[in-house]
């Protein structure tokens, strides 16, 4: 028993095209299309990944700034709890209060 492959030949534009060549061409086109599709999906995923990395960096910067601000406010709070002179200074400057009898507070407009 002999194993021979019968190849059917067709003519396209004067060239001999076998069914084996057509199958190889179809596989090549199919694999190229799959590769291009996979490449497009990869590029889309990469763009989304880059955007998420930027968002993460921005969030990390905001978190760092918020932690620094919280630490500063905790220092101020601790100072207000323990330092009566600082409390008096804050009350006088921010609220505009005076010490009591005989003290006058003058406020001037900063002007243009």
N, C-alpha and C positions, 0 to 999 in steps of 0.2 A: 504494500500500500504506500503510495507516494503522496507526500503532502505538498501540494502545489497550491499556490495562491492564484486564483484567477482574478486578474485585474481587468476591469472594464475600462476601456480607453474612450475618451470623448475629445472632441476637438473644440477648442475655444480660441478664436482668432488665429487659427492656423497652427496652434501649439497642441501638443498631446498632453492631456490632463488625465491622470489616472485617479481612481477613486481613493487611493491611498494618499495622494497629494491633497485631495480635497479634504480628507479627514484631518490631516496634519494642519492644513490651513485653518480649518474650523476650530481645532484645538488651540492654535496660536491666537486666533482672534478672541476666543472665549477666555483664555488665560490673560490676555492683555486687558480685556474689559474688566475682568475680576480684579486685576492688579490696579487698574485706574480707579475702580470703585472703592477698593480698600484704601488707596492713597487719599482719595477725597474724604473718606470717613476719618482717616487718621489726621488729616489737616484740620478738619472740623473739631475733632476731640482735642487736638493740640491748642487750637485757638481758645476753646472753652477752659482748658487747663491754665493757660496763661492769664486769662481774665480772672479766674479764681485765685491764682497766686497774687495778682495785683490787689484784689479785694482783701485777701488775707493780710498782705503787707499794710494796707491802709487801716484795717481793723487793729492790727498790732500796734501801729503808731498811735491810734486813738486810745487804745487801752493803756499804753505807756504814759501818754499825757494825762489820762484820767487818774492813773495811779500816783503820778507825781503831784497832781492837784490834791488828791485825797491825803497824801502824806503831809503836804503843806497845811491843809486845813486841820489835820489832827494835831500838828505842832501848835497851831494857833489856839485850838481848843484847849490843849493841855496848858498852854501859857495863861489862858484866861481863867482856868481853874486854879492855878497856883500863884499867879502874880497880880496882886490887887492894884499895883501902880499901872500895869499894862491895861487892866480893865478900865481904870479911870481915864487913861489916855484915849482909849477907844471910844468911850462914852462921850468924852469932850469933843473929839475930832469928828466922829461920824454922826453923832446925834445932836451935837451943838449944845450940850448941857454945860452949866456953870457949876462952880463949887458950892455956891450958896449965897449967903448974904454979902453984899458989898461987891460982888463981882459982876461986871457988865461984859456982855459979849457983843462985839461989833462985827457985822458981816459986810464985806465990800464986794461989789460985782467985779469980776476980773476985767471987764471991759472988752472992747472989740479987738 
